[in-house]
Amino acid sequence: MLLLLDENLPKRLKLDFPEHEIYKVRDKEWNGIKNGELLKLLIQNTLMHF
């Protein structure tokens, strides 16, 4: 499962999901982007990987 953690969540939260592919908004350089746009970016980028 792919998870995207919002920029206001602690980085260490990634450790709680060892079996998942997890990115923070900062990892993707999507800082400051609103939730609706984040969802669109995530969907676009996920579809590009298949």
mmCIF entry with sequence, helices, sheets and N, C-alpha, C, O atoms, coordinates in Angstrom:
data_MODEL
# 
_entry.id   MODEL 
# 
_entity.id                         1 
_entity.type                       polymer 
_entity.pdbx_number_of_molecules   1 
# 
_entity_poly.entity_id                      1 
_entity_poly.type                           'polypeptide(L)' 
_entity_poly.nstd_linkage                   no 
_entity_poly.nstd_monomer                   no 
_entity_poly.pdbx_seq_one_letter_code       MLLLLDENLPKRLKLDFPEHEIYKVRDKEWNGIKNGELLKLLIQNTLMHF 
_entity_poly.pdbx_seq_one_letter_code_can   MLLLLDENLPKRLKLDFPEHEIYKVRDKEWNGIKNGELLKLLIQNTLMHF 
_entity_poly.pdbx_strand_id                 A 
# 
loop_
_entity_poly_seq.entity_id 
_entity_poly_seq.num 
_entity_poly_seq.mon_id 
_entity_poly_seq.hetero 
1 1  MET n 
1 2  LEU n 
1 3  LEU n 
1 4  LEU n 
1 5  LEU n 
1 6  ASP n 
1 7  GLU n 
1 8  ASN n 
1 9  LEU n 
1 10 PRO n 
1 11 LYS n 
1 12 ARG n 
1 13 LEU n 
1 14 LYS n 
1 15 LEU n 
1 16 ASP n 
1 17 PHE n 
1 18 PRO n 
1 19 GLU n 
1 20 HIS n 
1 21 GLU n 
1 22 ILE n 
1 23 TYR n 
1 24 LYS n 
1 25 VAL n 
1 26 ARG n 
1 27 ASP n 
1 28 LYS n 
1 29 GLU n 
1 30 TRP n 
1 31 ASN n 
1 32 GLY n 
1 33 ILE n 
1 34 LYS n 
1 35 ASN n 
1 36 GLY n 
1 37 GLU n 
1 38 LEU n 
1 39 LEU n 
1 40 LYS n 
1 41 LEU n 
1 42 LEU n 
1 43 ILE n 
1 44 GLN n 
1 45 ASN n 
1 46 THR n 
1 47 LEU n 
1 48 MET n 
1 49 HIS n 
1 50 PHE n 
# 
_struct_asym.id          A 
_struct_asym.entity_id   1 
# 
loop_
_struct_conf.conf_type_id 
_struct_conf.id 
_struct_conf.pdbx_PDB_helix_id 
_struct_conf.beg_label_comp_id 
_struct_conf.beg_label_asym_id 
_struct_conf.beg_label_seq_id 
_struct_conf.pdbx_beg_PDB_ins_code 
_struct_conf.end_label_comp_id 
_struct_conf.end_label_asym_id 
_struct_conf.end_label_seq_id 
_struct_conf.pdbx_end_PDB_ins_code 
_struct_conf.beg_auth_comp_id 
_struct_conf.beg_auth_asym_id 
_struct_conf.beg_auth_seq_id 
_struct_conf.end_auth_comp_id 
_struct_conf.end_auth_asym_id 
_struct_conf.end_auth_seq_id 
_struct_conf.pdbx_PDB_helix_class 
_struct_conf.details 
_struct_conf.pdbx_PDB_helix_length 
HELX_P HELX_P1 AA1 LYS A 11 ? ASP A 16 ? LYS A 11 ASP A 16 5 ? 6  
HELX_P HELX_P2 AA2 ASN A 35 ? MET A 48 ? ASN A 35 MET A 48 1 ? 14 
# 
_struct_conf_type.id          HELX_P 
_struct_conf_type.criteria    ? 
_struct_conf_type.reference   ? 
# 
_struct_sheet.id               AA1 
_struct_sheet.type             ? 
_struct_sheet.number_strands   2 
_struct_sheet.details          ? 
# 
_struct_sheet_order.sheet_id     AA1 
_struct_sheet_order.range_id_1   1 
_struct_sheet_order.range_id_2   2 
_struct_sheet_order.offset       ? 
_struct_sheet_order.sense        parallel 
# 
loop_
_struct_sheet_range.sheet_id 
_struct_sheet_range.id 
_struct_sheet_range.beg_label_comp_id 
_struct_sheet_range.beg_label_asym_id 
_struct_sheet_range.beg_label_seq_id 
_struct_sheet_range.pdbx_beg_PDB_ins_code 
_struct_sheet_range.end_label_comp_id 
_struct_sheet_range.end_label_asym_id 
_struct_sheet_range.end_label_seq_id 
_struct_sheet_range.pdbx_end_PDB_ins_code 
_struct_sheet_range.beg_auth_comp_id 
_struct_sheet_range.beg_auth_asym_id 
_struct_sheet_range.beg_auth_seq_id 
_struct_sheet_range.end_auth_comp_id 
_struct_sheet_range.end_auth_asym_id 
_struct_sheet_range.end_auth_seq_id 
AA1 1 LEU A 2  ? LEU A 5  ? LEU A 2  LEU A 5  
AA1 2 GLU A 21 ? LYS A 24 ? GLU A 21 LYS A 24 
# 
loop_
_atom_site.group_PDB 
_atom_site.id 
_atom_site.type_symbol 
_atom_site.label_atom_id 
_atom_site.label_alt_id 
_atom_site.label_comp_id 
_atom_site.label_asym_id 
_atom_site.label_entity_id 
_atom_site.label_seq_id 
_atom_site.pdbx_PDB_ins_code 
_atom_site.Cartn_x 
_atom_site.Cartn_y 
_atom_site.Cartn_z 
_atom_site.occupancy 
_atom_site.B_iso_or_equiv 
_atom_site.pdbx_formal_charge 
_atom_site.auth_seq_id 
_atom_site.auth_comp_id 
_atom_site.auth_asym_id 
_atom_site.auth_atom_id 
_atom_site.pdbx_PDB_model_num 
ATOM 1   N N  . MET A 1 1  ? 0.846  -1.165 0.000   1.00 0.00 ? 1  MET A N  1 
ATOM 2   C CA . MET A 1 1  ? 0.000  0.000  0.000   1.00 0.00 ? 1  MET A CA 1 
ATOM 3   C C  . MET A 1 1  ? 0.894  1.231  0.000   1.00 0.00 ? 1  MET A C  1 
ATOM 4   O O  . MET A 1 1  ? 1.914  1.270  0.689   1.00 0.00 ? 1  MET A O  1 
ATOM 5   N N  . LEU A 1 2  ? 0.514  2.211  -0.758  1.00 0.00 ? 2  LEU A N  1 
ATOM 6   C CA . LEU A 1 2  ? 1.222  3.476  -0.827  1.00 0.00 ? 2  LEU A CA 1 
ATOM 7   C C  . LEU A 1 2  ? 0.544  4.473  0.101   1.00 0.00 ? 2  LEU A C  1 
ATOM 8   O O  . LEU A 1 2  ? -0.669 4.674  0.030   1.00 0.00 ? 2  LEU A O  1 
ATOM 9   N N  . LEU A 1 3  ? 1.332  5.094  0.970   1.00 0.00 ? 3  LEU A N  1 
ATOM 10  C CA . LEU A 1 3  ? 0.810  6.096  1.899   1.00 0.00 ? 3  LEU A CA 1 
ATOM 11  C C  . LEU A 1 3  ? 1.556  7.406  1.699   1.00 0.00 ? 3  LEU A C  1 
ATOM 12  O O  . LEU A 1 3  ? 2.767  7.416  1.479   1.00 0.00 ? 3  LEU A O  1 
ATOM 13  N N  . LEU A 1 4  ? 0.827  8.504  1.778   1.00 0.00 ? 4  LEU A N  1 
ATOM 14  C CA . LEU A 1 4  ? 1.418  9.833  1.716   1.00 0.00 ? 4  LEU A CA 1 
ATOM 15  C C  . LEU A 1 4  ? 1.110  10.531 3.029   1.00 0.00 ? 4  LEU A C  1 
ATOM 16  O O  . LEU A 1 4  ? -0.051 10.755 3.371   1.00 0.00 ? 4  LEU A O  1 
ATOM 17  N N  . LEU A 1 5  ? 2.170  10.876 3.764   1.00 0.00 ? 5  LEU A N  1 
ATOM 18  C CA . LEU A 1 5  ? 1.989  11.561 5.044   1.00 0.00 ? 5  LEU A CA 1 
ATOM 19  C C  . LEU A 1 5  ? 2.072  13.063 4.842   1.00 0.00 ? 5  LEU A C  1 
ATOM 20  O O  . LEU A 1 5  ? 3.002  13.559 4.206   1.00 0.00 ? 5  LEU A O  1 
ATOM 21  N N  . ASP A 1 6  ? 1.115  13.776 5.374   1.00 0.00 ? 6  ASP A N  1 
ATOM 22  C CA . ASP A 1 6  ? 1.073  15.231 5.263   1.00 0.00 ? 6  ASP A CA 1 
ATOM 23  C C  . ASP A 1 6  ? 2.303  15.841 5.929   1.00 0.00 ? 6  ASP A C  1 
ATOM 24  O O  . ASP A 1 6  ? 2.926  15.226 6.794   1.00 0.00 ? 6  ASP A O  1 
ATOM 25  N N  . GLU A 1 7  ? 2.637  17.041 5.518   1.00 0.00 ? 7  GLU A N  1 
ATOM 26  C CA . GLU A 1 7  ? 3.860  17.686 5.996   1.00 0.00 ? 7  GLU A CA 1 
ATOM 27  C C  . GLU A 1 7  ? 3.849  18.021 7.490   1.00 0.00 ? 7  GLU A C  1 
ATOM 28  O O  . GLU A 1 7  ? 4.910  18.259 8.068   1.00 0.00 ? 7  GLU A O  1 
ATOM 29  N N  . ASN A 1 8  ? 2.693  18.046 8.118   1.00 0.00 ? 8  ASN A N  1 
ATOM 30  C CA . ASN A 1 8  ? 2.641  18.381 9.544   1.00 0.00 ? 8  ASN A CA 1 
ATOM 31  C C  . ASN A 1 8  ? 2.733  17.145 10.451  1.00 0.00 ? 8  ASN A C  1 
ATOM 32  O O  . ASN A 1 8  ? 2.682  17.277 11.674  1.00 0.00 ? 8  ASN A O  1 
ATOM 33  N N  . LEU A 1 9  ? 2.867  15.960 9.871   1.00 0.00 ? 9  LEU A N  1 
ATOM 34  C CA . LEU A 1 9  ? 2.997  14.737 10.664  1.00 0.00 ? 9  LEU A CA 1 
ATOM 35  C C  . LEU A 1 9  ? 4.466  14.443 10.954  1.00 0.00 ? 9  LEU A C  1 
ATOM 36  O O  . LEU A 1 9  ? 5.336  14.768 10.146  1.00 0.00 ? 9  LEU A O  1 
ATOM 37  N N  . PRO A 1 10 ? 4.746  13.824 12.111  1.00 0.00 ? 10 PRO A N  1 
ATOM 38  C CA . PRO A 1 10 ? 6.138  13.541 12.446  1.00 0.00 ? 10 PRO A CA 1 
ATOM 39  C C  . PRO A 1 10 ? 6.763  12.513 11.498  1.00 0.00 ? 10 PRO A C  1 
ATOM 40  O O  . PRO A 1 10 ? 6.124  11.538 11.104  1.00 0.00 ? 10 PRO A O  1 
ATOM 41  N N  . LYS A 1 11 ? 8.010  12.755 11.149  1.00 0.00 ? 11 LYS A N  1 
ATOM 42  C CA . LYS A 1 11 ? 8.750  11.898 10.228  1.00 0.00 ? 11 LYS A CA 1 
ATOM 43  C C  . LYS A 1 11 ? 8.809  10.445 10.719  1.00 0.00 ? 11 LYS A C  1 
ATOM 44  O O  . LYS A 1 11 ? 8.738  9.514  9.917   1.00 0.00 ? 11 LYS A O  1 
ATOM 45  N N  . ARG A 1 12 ? 8.936  10.260 12.017  1.00 0.00 ? 12 ARG A N  1 
ATOM 46  C CA . ARG A 1 12 ? 9.082  8.917  12.589  1.00 0.00 ? 12 ARG A CA 1 
ATOM 47  C C  . ARG A 1 12 ? 7.824  8.059  12.427  1.00 0.00 ? 12 ARG A C  1 
ATOM 48  O O  . ARG A 1 12 ? 7.876  6.848  12.642  1.00 0.00 ? 12 ARG A O  1 
ATOM 49  N N  . LEU A 1 13 ? 6.708  8.663  12.055  1.00 0.00 ? 13 LEU A N  1 
ATOM 50  C CA . LEU A 1 13 ? 5.477  7.915  11.844  1.00 0.00 ? 13 LEU A CA 1 
ATOM 51  C C  . LEU A 1 13 ? 5.658  6.864  10.743  1.00 0.00 ? 13 LEU A C  1 
ATOM 52  O O  . LEU A 1 13 ? 4.974  5.841  10.736  1.00 0.00 ? 13 LEU A O  1 
ATOM 53  N N  . LYS A 1 14 ? 6.590  7.126  9.809   1.00 0.00 ? 14 LYS A N  1 
ATOM 54  C CA . LYS A 1 14 ? 6.878  6.165  8.753   1.00 0.00 ? 14 LYS A CA 1 
ATOM 55  C C  . LYS A 1 14 ? 7.287  4.806  9.328   1.00 0.00 ? 14 LYS A C  1 
ATOM 56  O O  . LYS A 1 14 ? 7.017  3.767  8.725   1.00 0.00 ? 14 LYS A O  1 
ATOM 57  N N  . LEU A 1 15 ? 7.927  4.817  10.474  1.00 0.00 ? 15 LEU A N  1 
ATOM 58  C CA . LEU A 1 15 ? 8.402  3.582  11.094  1.00 0.00 ? 15 LEU A CA 1 
ATOM 59  C C  . LEU A 1 15 ? 7.270  2.680  11.577  1.00 0.00 ? 15 LEU A C  1 
ATOM 60  O O  . LEU A 1 15 ? 7.473  1.483  11.775  1.00 0.00 ? 15 LEU A O  1 
ATOM 61  N N  . ASP A 1 16 ? 6.096  3.240  11.765  1.00 0.00 ? 16 ASP A N  1 
ATOM 62  C CA . ASP A 1 16 ? 4.944  2.474  12.237  1.00 0.00 ? 16 ASP A CA 1 
ATOM 63  C C  . ASP A 1 16 ? 4.275  1.656  11.133  1.00 0.00 ? 16 ASP A C  1 
ATOM 64  O O  . ASP A 1 16 ? 3.357  0.882  11.404  1.00 0.00 ? 16 ASP A O  1 
ATOM 65  N N  . PHE A 1 17 ? 4.730  1.824  9.895   1.00 0.00 ? 17 PHE A N  1 
ATOM 66  C CA . PHE A 1 17 ? 4.137  1.124  8.749   1.00 0.00 ? 17 PHE A CA 1 
ATOM 67  C C  . PHE A 1 17 ? 5.226  0.448  7.913   1.00 0.00 ? 17 PHE A C  1 
ATOM 68  O O  . PHE A 1 17 ? 5.400  0.784  6.741   1.00 0.00 ? 17 PHE A O  1 
ATOM 69  N N  . PRO A 1 18 ? 5.961  -0.501 8.504   1.00 0.00 ? 18 PRO A N  1 
ATOM 70  C CA . PRO A 1 18 ? 7.120  -1.083 7.813   1.00 0.00 ? 18 PRO A CA 1 
ATOM 71  C C  . PRO A 1 18 ? 6.782  -1.861 6.535   1.00 0.00 ? 18 PRO A C  1 
ATOM 72  O O  . PRO A 1 18 ? 7.645  -2.030 5.673   1.00 0.00 ? 18 PRO A O  1 
ATOM 73  N N  . GLU A 1 19 ? 5.565  -2.327 6.404   1.00 0.00 ? 19 GLU A N  1 
ATOM 74  C CA . GLU A 1 19 ? 5.202  -3.135 5.243   1.00 0.00 ? 19 GLU A CA 1 
ATOM 75  C C  . GLU A 1 19 ? 4.631  -2.311 4.090   1.00 0.00 ? 19 GLU A C  1 
ATOM 76  O O  . GLU A 1 19 ? 4.187  -2.872 3.089   1.00 0.00 ? 19 GLU A O  1 
ATOM 77  N N  . HIS A 1 20 ? 4.639  -1.000 4.222   1.00 0.00 ? 20 HIS A N  1 
ATOM 78  C CA . HIS A 1 20 ? 4.039  -0.134 3.217   1.00 0.00 ? 20 HIS A CA 1 
ATOM 79  C C  . HIS A 1 20 ? 5.069  0.794  2.588   1.00 0.00 ? 20 HIS A C  1 
ATOM 80  O O  . HIS A 1 20 ? 6.112  1.077  3.179   1.00 0.00 ? 20 HIS A O  1 
ATOM 81  N N  . GLU A 1 21 ? 4.768  1.257  1.401   1.00 0.00 ? 21 GLU A N  1 
ATOM 82  C CA . GLU A 1 21 ? 5.586  2.260  0.727   1.00 0.00 ? 21 GLU A CA 1 
ATOM 83  C C  . GLU A 1 21 ? 5.076  3.618  1.191   1.00 0.00 ? 21 GLU A C  1 
ATOM 84  O O  . GLU A 1 21 ? 3.945  3.999  0.893   1.00 0.00 ? 21 GLU A O  1 
ATOM 85  N N  . ILE A 1 22 ? 5.918  4.345  1.922   1.00 0.00 ? 22 ILE A N  1 
ATOM 86  C CA . ILE A 1 22 ? 5.469  5.579  2.554   1.00 0.00 ? 22 ILE A CA 1 
ATOM 87  C C  . ILE A 1 22 ? 6.348  6.753  2.135   1.00 0.00 ? 22 ILE A C  1 
ATOM 88  O O  . ILE A 1 22 ? 7.576  6.668  2.124   1.00 0.00 ? 22 ILE A O  1 
ATOM 89  N N  . TYR A 1 23 ? 5.686  7.838  1.795   1.00 0.00 ? 23 TYR A N  1 
ATOM 90  C CA . TYR A 1 23 ? 6.370  9.079  1.459   1.00 0.00 ? 23 TYR A CA 1 
ATOM 91  C C  . TYR A 1 23 ? 5.758  10.196 2.275   1.00 0.00 ? 23 TYR A C  1 
ATOM 92  O O  . TYR A 1 23 ? 4.572  10.168 2.604   1.00 0.00 ? 23 TYR A O  1 
ATOM 93  N N  . LYS A 1 24 ? 6.578  11.177 2.598   1.00 0.00 ? 24 LYS A N  1 
ATOM 94  C CA . LYS A 1 24 ? 6.057  12.404 3.186   1.00 0.00 ? 24 LYS A CA 1 
ATOM 95  C C  . LYS A 1 24 ? 5.912  13.416 2.056   1.00 0.00 ? 24 LYS A C  1 
ATOM 96  O O  . LYS A 1 24 ? 6.594  13.313 1.035   1.00 0.00 ? 24 LYS A O  1 
ATOM 97  N N  . VAL A 1 25 ? 5.047  14.369 2.232   1.00 0.00 ? 25 VAL A N  1 
ATOM 98  C CA . VAL A 1 25 ? 4.852  15.425 1.249   1.00 0.00 ? 25 VAL A CA 1 
ATOM 99  C C  . VAL A 1 25 ? 6.211  16.051 0.916   1.00 0.00 ? 25 VAL A C  1 
ATOM 100 O O  . VAL A 1 25 ? 6.491  16.368 -0.240  1.00 0.00 ? 25 VAL A O  1 
ATOM 101 N N  . ARG A 1 26 ? 7.033  16.221 1.921   1.00 0.00 ? 26 ARG A N  1 
ATOM 102 C CA . ARG A 1 26 ? 8.362  16.818 1.727   1.00 0.00 ? 26 ARG A CA 1 
ATOM 103 C C  . ARG A 1 26 ? 9.244  15.941 0.830   1.00 0.00 ? 26 ARG A C  1 
ATOM 104 O O  . ARG A 1 26 ? 10.019 16.468 0.032   1.00 0.00 ? 26 ARG A O  1 
ATOM 105 N N  . ASP A 1 27 ? 9.137  14.608 0.949   1.00 0.00 ? 27 ASP A N  1 
ATOM 106 C CA . ASP A 1 27 ? 9.912  13.688 0.105   1.00 0.00 ? 27 ASP A CA 1 
ATOM 107 C C  . ASP A 1 27 ? 9.638  13.925 -1.376  1.00 0.00 ? 27 ASP A C  1 
ATOM 108 O O  . ASP A 1 27 ? 10.535 13.807 -2.211  1.00 0.00 ? 27 ASP A O  1 
ATOM 109 N N  . LYS A 1 28 ? 8.402  14.256 -1.689  1.00 0.00 ? 28 LYS A N  1 
ATOM 110 C CA . LYS A 1 28 ? 7.972  14.471 -3.072  1.00 0.00 ? 28 LYS A CA 1 
ATOM 111 C C  . LYS A 1 28 ? 8.125  15.934 -3.507  1.00 0.00 ? 28 LYS A C  1 
ATOM 112 O O  . LYS A 1 28 ? 7.833  16.286 -4.649  1.00 0.00 ? 28 LYS A O  1 
ATOM 113 N N  . GLU A 1 29 ? 8.586  16.773 -2.580  1.00 0.00 ? 29 GLU A N  1 
ATOM 114 C CA . GLU A 1 29 ? 8.716  18.225 -2.821  1.00 0.00 ? 29 GLU A CA 1 
ATOM 115 C C  . GLU A 1 29 ? 7.378  18.867 -3.149  1.00 0.00 ? 29 GLU A C  1 
ATOM 116 O O  . GLU A 1 29 ? 7.276  19.725 -4.025  1.00 0.00 ? 29 GLU A O  1 
ATOM 117 N N  . TRP A 1 30 ? 6.340  18.424 -2.414  1.00 0.00 ? 30 TRP A N  1 
ATOM 118 C CA . TRP A 1 30 ? 4.989  18.942 -2.598  1.00 0.00 ? 30 TRP A CA 1 
ATOM 119 C C  . TRP A 1 30 ? 4.569  19.824 -1.419  1.00 0.00 ? 30 TRP A C  1 
ATOM 120 O O  . TRP A 1 30 ? 3.377  19.974 -1.151  1.00 0.00 ? 30 TRP A O  1 
ATOM 121 N N  . ASN A 1 31 ? 5.523  20.396 -0.728  1.00 0.00 ? 31 ASN A N  1 
ATOM 122 C CA . ASN A 1 31 ? 5.231  21.248 0.430   1.00 0.00 ? 31 ASN A CA 1 
ATOM 123 C C  . ASN A 1 31 ? 4.312  22.396 0.045   1.00 0.00 ? 31 ASN A C  1 
ATOM 124 O O  . ASN A 1 31 ? 4.473  22.997 -1.017  1.00 0.00 ? 31 ASN A O  1 
ATOM 125 N N  . GLY A 1 32 ? 3.361  22.697 0.896   1.00 0.00 ? 32 GLY A N  1 
ATOM 126 C CA . GLY A 1 32 ? 2.477  23.838 0.696   1.00 0.00 ? 32 GLY A CA 1 
ATOM 127 C C  . GLY A 1 32 ? 1.322  23.596 -0.250  1.00 0.00 ? 32 GLY A C  1 
ATOM 128 O O  . GLY A 1 32 ? 0.516  24.499 -0.475  1.00 0.00 ? 32 GLY A O  1 
ATOM 129 N N  . ILE A 1 33 ? 1.220  22.408 -0.808  1.00 0.00 ? 33 ILE A N  1 
ATOM 130 C CA . ILE A 1 33 ? 0.131  22.109 -1.734  1.00 0.00 ? 33 ILE A CA 1 
ATOM 131 C C  . ILE A 1 33 ? -1.086 21.651 -0.929  1.00 0.00 ? 33 ILE A C  1 
ATOM 132 O O  . ILE A 1 33 ? -0.960 20.847 -0.005  1.00 0.00 ? 33 ILE A O  1 
ATOM 133 N N  . LYS A 1 34 ? -2.234 22.156 -1.278  1.00 0.00 ? 34 LYS A N  1 
ATOM 134 C CA . LYS A 1 34 ? -3.482 21.835 -0.567  1.00 0.00 ? 34 LYS A CA 1 
ATOM 135 C C  . LYS A 1 34 ? -3.913 20.385 -0.814  1.00 0.00 ? 34 LYS A C  1 
ATOM 136 O O  . LYS A 1 34 ? -3.508 19.773 -1.803  1.00 0.00 ? 34 LYS A O  1 
ATOM 137 N N  . ASN A 1 35 ? -4.732 19.840 0.086   1.00 0.00 ? 35 ASN A N  1 
ATOM 138 C CA . ASN A 1 35 ? -5.112 18.426 0.052   1.00 0.00 ? 35 ASN A CA 1 
ATOM 139 C C  . ASN A 1 35 ? -5.708 17.948 -1.268  1.00 0.00 ? 35 ASN A C  1 
ATOM 140 O O  . ASN A 1 35 ? -5.340 16.875 -1.746  1.00 0.00 ? 35 ASN A O  1 
ATOM 141 N N  . GLY A 1 36 ? -6.603 18.703 -1.860  1.00 0.00 ? 36 GLY A N  1 
ATOM 142 C CA . GLY A 1 36 ? -7.207 18.291 -3.132  1.00 0.00 ? 36 GLY A CA 1 
ATOM 143 C C  . GLY A 1 36 ? -6.161 18.133 -4.223  1.00 0.00 ? 36 GLY A C  1 
ATOM 144 O O  . GLY A 1 36 ? -6.185 17.168 -4.986  1.00 0.00 ? 36 GLY A O  1 
ATOM 145 N N  . GLU A 1 37 ? -5.247 19.087 -4.289  1.00 0.00 ? 37 GLU A N  1 
ATOM 146 C CA . GLU A 1 37 ? -4.168 19.029 -5.276  1.00 0.00 ? 37 GLU A CA 1 
ATOM 147 C C  . GLU A 1 37 ? -3.197 17.898 -4.943  1.00 0.00 ? 37 GLU A C  1 
ATOM 148 O O  . GLU A 1 37 ? -2.679 17.237 -5.843  1.00 0.00 ? 37 GLU A O  1 
ATOM 149 N N  . LEU A 1 38 ? -2.949 17.673 -3.649  1.00 0.00 ? 38 LEU A N  1 
ATOM 150 C CA . LEU A 1 38 ? -2.078 16.556 -3.241  1.00 0.00 ? 38 LEU A CA 1 
ATOM 151 C C  . LEU A 1 38 ? -2.642 15.225 -3.723  1.00 0.00 ? 38 LEU A C  1 
ATOM 152 O O  . LEU A 1 38 ? -1.907 14.369 -4.214  1.00 0.00 ? 38 LEU A O  1 
ATOM 153 N N  . LEU A 1 39 ? -3.929 15.064 -3.580  1.00 0.00 ? 39 LEU A N  1 
ATOM 154 C CA . LEU A 1 39 ? -4.575 13.826 -4.016  1.00 0.00 ? 39 LEU A CA 1 
ATOM 155 C C  . LEU A 1 39 ? -4.419 13.642 -5.528  1.00 0.00 ? 39 LEU A C  1 
ATOM 156 O O  . LEU A 1 39 ? -4.136 12.538 -5.993  1.00 0.00 ? 39 LEU A O  1 
ATOM 157 N N  . LYS A 1 40 ? -4.599 14.704 -6.282  1.00 0.00 ? 40 LYS A N  1 
ATOM 158 C CA . LYS A 1 40 ? -4.426 14.628 -7.738  1.00 0.00 ? 40 LYS A CA 1 
ATOM 159 C C  . LYS A 1 40 ? -2.992 14.248 -8.103  1.00 0.00 ? 40 LYS A C  1 
ATOM 160 O O  . LYS A 1 40 ? -2.770 13.397 -8.964  1.00 0.00 ? 40 LYS A O  1 
ATOM 161 N N  . LEU A 1 41 ? -2.021 14.882 -7.445  1.00 0.00 ? 41 LEU A N  1 
ATOM 162 C CA . LEU A 1 41 ? -0.617 14.574 -7.713  1.00 0.00 ? 41 LEU A CA 1 
ATOM 163 C C  . LEU A 1 41 ? -0.287 13.128 -7.367  1.00 0.00 ? 41 LEU A C  1 
ATOM 164 O O  . LEU A 1 41 ? 0.418  12.448 -8.112  1.00 0.00 ? 41 LEU A O  1 
ATOM 165 N N  . LEU A 1 42 ? -0.798 12.665 -6.240  1.00 0.00 ? 42 LEU A N  1 
ATOM 166 C CA . LEU A 1 42 ? -0.550 11.288 -5.812  1.00 0.00 ? 42 LEU A CA 1 
ATOM 167 C C  . LEU A 1 42 ? -1.116 10.304 -6.826  1.00 0.00 ? 42 LEU A C  1 
ATOM 168 O O  . LEU A 1 42 ? -0.452 9.332  -7.185  1.00 0.00 ? 42 LEU A O  1 
ATOM 169 N N  . ILE A 1 43 ? -2.331 10.548 -7.286  1.00 0.00 ? 43 ILE A N  1 
ATOM 170 C CA . ILE A 1 43 ? -2.962 9.657  -8.271  1.00 0.00 ? 43 ILE A CA 1 
ATOM 171 C C  . ILE A 1 43 ? -2.159 9.677  -9.578  1.00 0.00 ? 43 ILE A C  1 
ATOM 172 O O  . ILE A 1 43 ? -1.873 8.620  -10.140 1.00 0.00 ? 43 ILE A O  1 
ATOM 173 N N  . GLN A 1 44 ? -1.803 10.837 -10.053 1.00 0.00 ? 44 GLN A N  1 
ATOM 174 C CA . GLN A 1 44 ? -1.028 10.947 -11.293 1.00 0.00 ? 44 GLN A CA 1 
ATOM 175 C C  . GLN A 1 44 ? 0.304  10.216 -11.179 1.00 0.00 ? 44 GLN A C  1 
ATOM 176 O O  . GLN A 1 44 ? 0.696  9.487  -12.091 1.00 0.00 ? 44 GLN A O  1 
ATOM 177 N N  . ASN A 1 45 ? 0.995  10.409 -10.071 1.00 0.00 ? 45 ASN A N  1 
ATOM 178 C CA . ASN A 1 45 ? 2.314  9.795  -9.886  1.00 0.00 ? 45 ASN A CA 1 
ATOM 179 C C  . ASN A 1 45 ? 2.212  8.295  -9.658  1.00 0.00 ? 45 ASN A C  1 
ATOM 180 O O  . ASN A 1 45 ? 3.109  7.552  -10.056 1.00 0.00 ? 45 ASN A O  1 
ATOM 181 N N  . THR A 1 46 ? 1.147  7.839  -9.033  1.00 0.00 ? 46 THR A N  1 
ATOM 182 C CA . THR A 1 46 ? 0.956  6.407  -8.808  1.00 0.00 ? 46 THR A CA 1 
ATOM 183 C C  . THR A 1 46 ? 0.669  5.715  -10.127 1.00 0.00 ? 46 THR A C  1 
ATOM 184 O O  . THR A 1 46 ? 1.210  4.641  -10.390 1.00 0.00 ? 46 THR A O  1 
ATOM 185 N N  . LEU A 1 47 ? -0.164 6.303  -10.954 1.00 0.00 ? 47 LEU A N  1 
ATOM 186 C CA . LEU A 1 47 ? -0.507 5.710  -12.242 1.00 0.00 ? 47 LEU A CA 1 
ATOM 187 C C  . LEU A 1 47 ? 0.707  5.648  -13.152 1.00 0.00 ? 47 LEU A C  1 
ATOM 188 O O  . LEU A 1 47 ? 0.791  4.754  -13.995 1.00 0.00 ? 47 LEU A O  1 
ATOM 189 N N  . MET A 1 48 ? 1.635  6.556  -13.009 1.00 0.00 ? 48 MET A N  1 
ATOM 190 C CA . MET A 1 48 ? 2.841  6.574  -13.842 1.00 0.00 ? 48 MET A CA 1 
ATOM 191 C C  . MET A 1 48 ? 3.756  5.403  -13.513 1.00 0.00 ? 48 MET A C  1 
ATOM 192 O O  . MET A 1 48 ? 4.573  5.011  -14.347 1.00 0.00 ? 48 MET A O  1 
ATOM 193 N N  . HIS A 1 49 ? 3.638  4.836  -12.315 1.00 0.00 ? 49 HIS A N  1 
ATOM 194 C CA . HIS A 1 49 ? 4.497  3.723  -11.903 1.00 0.00 ? 49 HIS A CA 1 
ATOM 195 C C  . HIS A 1 49 ? 4.009  2.375  -12.384 1.00 0.00 ? 49 HIS A C  1 
ATOM 196 O O  . HIS A 1 49 ? 4.722  1.383  -12.238 1.00 0.00 ? 49 HIS A O  1 
ATOM 197 N N  . PHE A 1 50 ? 2.803  2.305  -12.959 1.00 0.00 ? 50 PHE A N  1 
ATOM 198 C CA . PHE A 1 50 ? 2.254  1.024  -13.412 1.00 0.00 ? 50 PHE A CA 1 
ATOM 199 C C  . PHE A 1 50 ? 2.301  0.892  -14.900 1.00 0.00 ? 50 PHE A C  1 
ATOM 200 O O  . PHE A 1 50 ? 1.877  -0.128 -15.443 1.00 0.00 ? 50 PHE A O  1 
# 
